[in-house]
Amino acid sequence: MNPKDMGKVAVLMGGRSAEREISLLSGTGVLKALRDKGVDAHAFDPAGRDLVELKREGFQRCFIALHGRFGEDGTVQGALELLGIPYTGSGVMASAISIDKVMTKRVWLAEGVPTPRYTLLRRGAYQRDEVMKIPDDLGLPLIVKPAREGSSIGVAKVMGYSEMQAAVDASAALDADVLCEQFIAGDEVTCPVLGSGPDARALPVIRIVAPAGNYDYQNKYFTDDTQYLVPCGLPEGEEAAIQQLVVKAYRVLGCRGWGRIDVMIDGATRKPYLLEINTSPGMTGHSLVPMSARAGGISYEDLCLQLLADASLDQEGADQA
């Protein structure tokens, strides 16, 4: 991983998604880390510049520090494939599936990966009586969220029937697909994965203890009240089992490079349920992948350089298969 071998590198940050602010924080951290390692790295915001400029200006690799739509959903990945510029993280198909929480669930369920029960509503196609029946099936409390947003944007914990319609309408304002999901009461954990295919490996599990159990946008990024426990302190054998499960879930989606999977552990049965995967996780001062990597003996700077060194194209993987 000689930094000079990386060539001219663009750190893609900002973008047009609802997570732009977080992406700028992530990208700024990555940019500094790569430069500190001696990489010829430059900031590039696709919200203000055409991606074609990457080719015109001689960029040889891209570190994708974009989050959410137009960055984590396969669109930027597809453009970079056409430009022939290797990039960090998952390819077009894995990115497109993984950003969609419903499609992710469908793949996981088909492969025997446990995930909470759910109901999908489509904007403009649901009636009030249909919405009010959902708690009868999923129970209360339950979770309502947009199918393709991250950073807990638009997520609501519904405690009673009277809150259902407002929660669904709020999510529908952000996404055409609204996911209503069974609430799993218990320990909230997350586990990053590095690598690709048979070489993919899990990093240490982090247990998250948020104020009043509310791990929302504010508590994720802008307060110091949330506790992140690593070592996670789970009962013996549970951490290893979760690591094995998230690696399987990562592989069946076809992910590569890196990712982070969020998990709820049922407090009564101790069964883990996978919620979602992030294929371009945060790299801010509050972010969890750098925290887990540090616990596993990998510094922030080394993590960034390792991810950059693993940058590739879908076609390269197809040629090697």
C-alpha positions as CSV (number, residue, x, y, z in Angstrom):
1,M,0.0,0.0,0.0
2,N,2.6,2.6,-1.1
3,P,0.7,5.9,-1.1
4,K,2.6,7.0,-4.2
5,D,1.1,4.0,-6.1
6,M,-2.4,5.3,-5.6
7,G,-2.0,8.1,-8.2
8,K,-4.2,11.2,-8.3
9,V,-7.1,10.5,-6.0
10,A,-10.5,12.2,-5.8
11,V,-12.4,12.1,-2.5
12,L,-16.0,12.3,-3.5
13,M,-17.9,14.2,-0.8
14,G,-21.0,16.3,-0.4
15,G,-23.4,15.3,-3.1
16,R,-27.1,15.9,-3.4
17,S,-28.6,13.6,-0.8
18,A,-30.2,14.4,2.5
19,E,-27.0,13.3,4.1
20,R,-24.8,15.9,2.4
21,E,-23.8,17.5,5.7
22,I,-22.5,14.2,7.1
23,S,-20.8,13.4,3.8
24,L,-18.8,16.7,3.9
25,L,-17.7,15.8,7.5
26,S,-16.7,12.3,6.4
27,G,-14.9,13.5,3.2
28,T,-13.0,16.1,5.1
29,G,-11.7,13.5,7.5
30,V,-10.8,11.1,4.7
31,L,-9.0,13.8,2.7
32,K,-6.8,14.8,5.6
33,A,-6.0,11.2,6.5
34,L,-5.0,10.3,2.9
35,R,-2.9,13.5,2.6
36,D,-1.2,12.8,5.9
37,K,-0.3,9.4,4.5
38,G,1.3,11.0,1.4
39,V,-1.5,10.4,-1.1
40,D,-2.1,13.0,-3.8
41,A,-5.8,13.4,-2.7
42,H,-8.2,16.2,-3.7
43,A,-11.8,17.0,-2.7
44,F,-14.5,16.6,-5.4
45,D,-18.1,17.5,-4.8
46,P,-20.4,16.0,-7.5
47,A,-23.1,18.5,-6.5
48,G,-21.1,21.2,-8.1
49,R,-19.0,19.5,-10.7
50,D,-19.6,17.0,-13.6
51,L,-18.1,13.6,-13.0
52,V,-16.6,13.7,-16.5
53,E,-14.1,16.2,-15.0
54,L,-12.6,13.2,-13.1
55,K,-11.4,11.7,-16.4
56,R,-10.4,15.1,-17.9
57,E,-8.3,16.0,-14.8
58,G,-6.5,12.7,-14.7
59,F,-7.9,11.2,-11.5
60,Q,-6.9,7.5,-11.2
61,R,-8.9,6.4,-8.1
62,C,-12.0,7.7,-6.2
63,F,-12.6,7.3,-2.5
64,I,-16.4,7.5,-2.2
65,A,-17.3,9.4,1.0
66,L,-20.8,10.2,-0.3
67,H,-23.8,8.9,1.7
68,G,-27.3,8.1,0.6
69,R,-28.8,8.7,-2.8
70,F,-26.6,9.7,-5.8
71,G,-23.6,8.3,-4.0
72,E,-24.4,5.1,-2.2
73,D,-27.1,3.8,-4.5
74,G,-25.2,2.6,-7.5
75,T,-25.5,5.8,-9.6
76,V,-22.1,7.2,-9.0
77,Q,-20.6,3.7,-9.1
78,G,-22.2,3.2,-12.6
79,A,-20.7,6.5,-13.8
80,L,-17.3,5.5,-12.5
81,E,-17.6,2.2,-14.3
82,L,-18.2,4.0,-17.5
83,L,-15.3,6.3,-16.9
84,G,-13.0,3.4,-16.0
85,I,-11.9,4.9,-12.7
86,P,-11.6,2.4,-9.8
87,Y,-13.6,3.4,-6.6
88,T,-13.9,2.3,-3.0
89,G,-16.8,0.2,-1.7
90,S,-19.4,-2.0,-3.4
91,G,-20.2,-2.1,-7.1
92,V,-23.3,-1.1,-9.0
93,M,-25.7,-3.9,-8.2
94,A,-24.7,-4.4,-4.5
95,S,-24.9,-0.7,-3.9
96,A,-28.4,-0.4,-5.5
97,I,-29.8,-3.3,-3.6
98,S,-28.2,-2.4,-0.3
99,I,-29.5,1.2,-0.1
100,D,-33.0,-0.2,-0.5
101,K,-34.0,-1.6,2.9
102,V,-36.9,-3.6,1.4
103,M,-34.8,-5.2,-1.4
104,T,-32.1,-6.0,1.2
105,K,-34.6,-7.7,3.4
106,R,-35.9,-9.8,0.4
107,V,-32.4,-11.0,-0.4
108,W,-31.6,-11.7,3.3
109,L,-34.8,-13.6,3.8
110,A,-34.2,-15.7,0.7
111,E,-30.8,-16.6,2.1
112,G,-32.0,-17.4,5.6
113,V,-30.6,-14.2,7.2
114,P,-32.9,-13.1,10.1
115,T,-34.5,-9.6,9.7
116,P,-37.6,-8.1,11.4
117,R,-41.0,-8.6,9.9
118,Y,-42.2,-5.8,7.7
119,T,-44.9,-4.2,5.6
120,L,-44.2,-2.1,2.5
121,L,-46.4,0.9,1.7
122,R,-46.1,2.8,-1.6
123,R,-46.7,6.5,-1.7
124,G,-50.2,7.4,-3.0
125,A,-51.3,3.7,-3.0
126,Y,-52.2,3.2,0.7
127,Q,-55.4,4.0,2.4
128,R,-55.9,5.1,6.0
129,D,-57.6,1.9,7.0
130,E,-54.7,-0.1,5.6
131,V,-52.2,2.0,7.6
132,M,-54.2,1.6,10.8
133,K,-54.2,-2.2,10.5
134,I,-50.4,-2.5,10.4
135,P,-49.9,-2.5,14.2
136,D,-52.3,-5.5,14.4
137,D,-49.8,-7.5,12.3
138,L,-46.4,-6.1,13.5
139,G,-47.4,-5.2,17.0
140,L,-46.6,-2.0,19.0
141,P,-44.3,-0.2,19.2
142,L,-43.1,-0.4,15.6
143,I,-40.7,1.5,13.3
144,V,-41.7,3.5,10.3
145,K,-38.9,4.8,7.9
146,P,-38.2,5.7,4.3
147,A,-36.9,2.7,2.3
148,R,-33.9,4.5,0.9
149,E,-32.7,7.1,3.4
150,G,-29.8,6.7,5.9
151,S,-28.5,8.3,9.1
152,S,-31.9,7.7,10.7
153,I,-33.5,10.4,8.6
154,G,-37.3,10.1,8.6
155,V,-37.3,7.2,11.1
156,A,-40.1,7.2,13.6
157,K,-40.9,4.9,16.5
158,V,-44.6,4.5,16.7
159,M,-46.0,3.9,20.1
160,G,-49.8,3.9,19.4
161,Y,-52.4,3.7,16.6
162,S,-52.9,7.5,16.7
163,E,-49.3,8.1,15.6
164,M,-49.3,5.8,12.6
165,Q,-50.7,8.1,9.9
166,A,-48.4,11.0,10.7
167,A,-45.4,8.7,10.7
168,V,-46.2,7.1,7.4
169,D,-47.0,10.5,5.8
170,A,-43.7,11.9,7.0
171,S,-41.7,9.0,5.5
172,A,-43.7,9.2,2.3
173,A,-42.6,12.8,1.9
174,L,-39.0,11.5,1.7
175,D,-39.4,8.3,-0.3
176,A,-42.0,6.7,-2.5
177,D,-41.6,3.5,-0.5
178,V,-42.3,3.4,3.2
179,L,-41.1,0.6,5.4
180,C,-43.1,-0.4,8.5
181,E,-41.0,-2.7,10.6
182,Q,-41.4,-4.9,13.6
183,F,-39.7,-3.3,16.6
184,I,-37.1,-5.6,18.3
185,A,-36.6,-4.7,22.0
186,G,-33.1,-5.4,23.2
187,D,-29.4,-4.6,22.6
188,E,-28.5,-2.4,19.6
189,V,-25.2,-3.3,18.0
190,T,-23.4,-2.7,14.7
191,C,-20.6,-4.6,13.0
192,P,-18.3,-3.4,10.2
193,V,-17.0,-5.7,7.5
194,L,-13.8,-5.2,5.5
195,G,-12.7,-7.0,2.3
196,S,-14.4,-9.0,-0.5
197,G,-15.7,-12.5,-1.1
198,P,-13.9,-15.2,0.9
199,D,-11.5,-12.6,2.3
200,A,-14.3,-10.5,3.9
201,R,-13.9,-10.3,7.7
202,A,-15.8,-8.7,10.5
203,L,-14.3,-6.1,12.8
204,P,-15.2,-5.9,16.5
205,V,-18.9,-5.4,17.3
206,I,-19.9,-2.1,18.9
207,R,-22.9,-2.0,21.3
208,I,-24.8,1.3,21.2
209,V,-26.5,2.8,24.3
210,A,-28.4,5.9,23.2
211,P,-30.3,8.3,25.5
212,A,-33.7,6.8,26.1
213,G,-32.9,4.2,23.5
214,N,-33.3,6.8,20.8
215,Y,-30.4,6.5,18.3
216,D,-31.6,9.2,16.0
217,Y,-29.8,11.7,13.7
218,Q,-29.0,14.1,16.5
219,N,-27.7,11.4,18.8
220,K,-25.6,9.8,16.0
221,Y,-23.7,12.9,15.0
222,F,-24.1,15.9,17.2
223,T,-24.1,14.9,20.9
224,D,-21.8,13.1,23.2
225,D,-24.5,11.4,25.2
226,T,-24.6,8.2,23.3
227,Q,-22.3,5.4,24.6
228,Y,-20.4,3.2,22.2
229,L,-19.1,0.1,23.9
230,V,-16.2,-1.8,22.4
231,P,-15.4,-4.4,23.6
232,C,-19.2,-4.7,23.3
233,G,-19.7,-6.7,26.6
234,L,-22.1,-9.2,25.0
235,P,-22.5,-12.7,26.5
236,E,-19.8,-15.2,25.6
237,G,-20.1,-16.4,22.1
238,E,-22.6,-13.8,20.9
239,E,-20.1,-11.4,19.4
240,A,-18.5,-14.2,17.3
241,A,-22.0,-15.4,16.2
242,I,-23.0,-11.9,15.1
243,Q,-19.7,-11.4,13.2
244,Q,-20.3,-14.7,11.3
245,L,-23.8,-13.7,10.5
246,V,-23.0,-10.2,9.2
247,V,-20.2,-11.5,7.0
248,K,-22.7,-13.9,5.5
249,A,-25.2,-11.1,5.0
250,Y,-22.5,-8.9,3.4
251,R,-21.5,-11.7,1.0
252,V,-25.0,-12.6,-0.2
253,L,-25.6,-9.0,-1.2
254,G,-22.3,-9.1,-3.3
255,C,-20.7,-6.3,-1.3
256,R,-17.0,-5.5,-1.5
257,G,-14.5,-3.2,0.1
258,W,-16.3,-2.4,3.3
259,G,-19.7,-2.0,4.9
260,R,-21.4,-1.8,8.2
261,I,-24.5,-3.8,9.3
262,D,-26.9,-2.7,12.1
263,V,-28.3,-5.4,14.3
264,M,-30.9,-5.7,17.1
265,I,-30.6,-8.5,19.6
266,D,-33.9,-9.6,21.1
267,G,-33.6,-9.1,24.8
268,A,-35.7,-12.2,25.6
269,T,-34.5,-14.8,23.1
270,R,-31.0,-13.3,22.3
271,K,-31.7,-13.8,18.6
272,P,-30.1,-11.3,16.4
273,Y,-32.1,-9.5,13.7
274,L,-30.3,-7.6,10.9
275,L,-31.8,-4.2,10.1
276,E,-29.8,-2.7,7.2
277,I,-26.4,-2.4,5.6
278,N,-24.4,0.7,4.9
279,T,-22.1,0.4,1.9
280,S,-20.5,3.8,2.3
281,P,-20.4,4.3,6.1
282,G,-19.7,7.5,7.9
283,M,-16.1,8.5,8.6
284,T,-16.8,11.4,10.9
285,G,-15.5,11.9,14.5
286,H,-18.6,10.1,15.8
287,S,-18.6,7.3,13.1
288,L,-18.5,3.7,14.0
289,V,-16.3,2.0,11.4
290,P,-13.2,4.0,12.5
291,M,-14.1,3.2,16.1
292,S,-14.3,-0.5,15.5
293,A,-11.2,-0.5,13.3
294,R,-9.3,1.3,16.1
295,A,-10.4,-1.4,18.5
296,G,-9.1,-4.0,16.0
297,G,-5.7,-2.3,15.8
298,I,-6.3,-0.3,12.6
299,S,-5.8,3.5,12.8
300,Y,-8.1,5.9,10.9
301,E,-5.3,6.8,8.5
302,D,-4.4,3.2,7.8
303,L,-8.1,2.3,7.4
304,C,-8.5,5.1,4.7
305,L,-5.4,3.9,2.9
306,Q,-6.4,0.3,3.0
307,L,-9.9,1.1,1.6
308,L,-8.3,3.2,-1.2
309,A,-5.8,0.4,-2.0
310,D,-8.8,-1.9,-2.5
311,A,-10.6,0.4,-5.0
312,S,-11.7,-1.5,-8.0
313,L,-14.3,-1.8,-10.8
314,D,-17.1,-4.4,-11.3
315,Q,-15.6,-5.5,-14.6
316,E,-12.3,-6.3,-12.9
317,G,-14.1,-8.7,-10.6
318,A,-16.0,-10.2,-13.5
319,D,-12.7,-10.7,-15.4
320,Q,-11.2,-12.5,-12.4
321,A,-14.3,-14.8,-11.8
